[in-house]
Amino acid sequence: MKAHEALNPNAVFLHQGQTIGEASRLLLKNSLNRAAVLGNNHECMGTISKDLLLEALLNGLSQETDIQEIMQAQCYNLAFDDEVSLEYSNQMDFGVVFKDGIPAGVIEPSDVLRAYAVREEEEKAGLRATLDAVYTPVIAIDNNKTIKIINKWAEKAFCINETTALYANAEEIISNPEILELLTGEIVYPNNKVTFSGSSYIPYCKDVFINQERIGRVLVLRDISEIEMLVRESEYTKRLNDELEAIIESSFDGLYVTDGHANTLRINKGFERIMGITHEQCVGRNMVDLVKEGVFSRSGTLAALKTGKRASLTLTASTGKEALVTSNPIYDENGNIILVVTNVRDIT
């Protein structure tokens, strides 16, 4: 930690040549127990405390006495970006922090402890925010089964709140036996999913070590409920598509489907049989081009797209086959044609 992160910027300073009386009034006015005494070059010469002032007055010294006669000489000078640690605070009694040669504030051991406490709280808040952002339940216990970490997704999953759960014994808070076994039992790497509160999870358990010493266990639950739902929907959609495919291919009549721009999407085997035109000749191609090239003499699809209504007509394929076609436009909710489905019957 840098010195400027722990300094008290509201400190006041005494200066070389001031008196005991001036020092007493300054400390009383600012409700301070101690102040630094600065020399002519702004260096810290020592400190004056209420105790020193009281002792001096009790010993009969005049209020006009120079503070240098009673000040405590020990004082540390620190640069703005000097490192200060908890160990350093145990060695340092009082220090003045300078920036560009000018006193910026003072540091006492209590200031360092307070700054580290604030930093620890900020780091805890950051960790909490990070865990809440992962969108999956996370809970950790120590070796005594005390809950040390729980994010909001774990609160929701276990129907508990952080205030009740944090620092409580897991066995007293968590009612689900599977989760309790994962946290406190011997099964550290389970392969099976767990289901509770209407959701399915894949659990990940791991013992936590510091310097090869086990300090607890963390449990992360990956919610797979949405994945399972998507799988079910995918299977349902595939089944519907398979059924639709079977219906289309079982039709004795020919079926020809384009999008709303006359691009061919699919034809069935009935169409190939009736017209003698193959899948490869049509799918992916536009009906306008197919008519221009003489694959078809004309198109019910183009007629339906032009009028926006059902169109029935006869046409001839390049194979000489004739057919009666009925083309039906399909609209979306905004009134746009998205498909044209054409029924084809052999009249050769």
Number of C-alpha atoms within 10 A of each C-alpha: 15 14 23 22 17 23 21 18 13 9 17 18 20 22 19 16 14 15 18 26 16 15 24 17 11 17 20 11 9 11 9 14 11 22 22 27 27 19 14 10 8 16 19 26 20 24 23 24 19 16 10 17 22 13 13 18 14 10 9 8 15 13 16 11 17 18 26 19 10 18 18 16 14 13 18 18 17 21 18 21 14 13 13 18 15 13 10 12 18 13 10 16 14 21 23 30 25 22 13 8 12 14 22 19 23 26 26 19 20 14 17 25 16 13 16 17 12 13 14 12 12 12 12 13 12 12 14 15 13 12 19 17 12 11 15 17 23 22 23 23 25 21 13 11 19 19 24 18 20 24 23 21 19 22 16 12 17 17 12 15 15 15 8 9 19 18 16 16 16 23 16 11 18 16 12 11 10 13 19 16 13 20 27 18 10 9 12 18 12 13 10 9 14 16 15 12 9 7 13 18 18 16 20 17 18 16 17 16 11 8 6 7 8 12 14 21 22 21 21 17 22 17 20 15 15 11 11 13 11 12 12 12 12 12 12 12 12 12 12 12 12 12 12 12 12 11 10 17 17 13 13 15 17 24 23 23 21 24 18 18 16 22 20 22 17 16 23 20 19 21 24 15 15 20 23 15 19 14 16 10 10 19 17 14 15 16 23 16 14 17 16 11 11 13 18 22 16 19 23 25 31 20 18 23 21 10 10 16 13 18 20 19 13 17 19 19 18 15 12 14 17 20 21 16 22 22 25 22 23 19 14 9 6 6 8 12 17 14 22 29 21 23 19 25 19 17 12 11
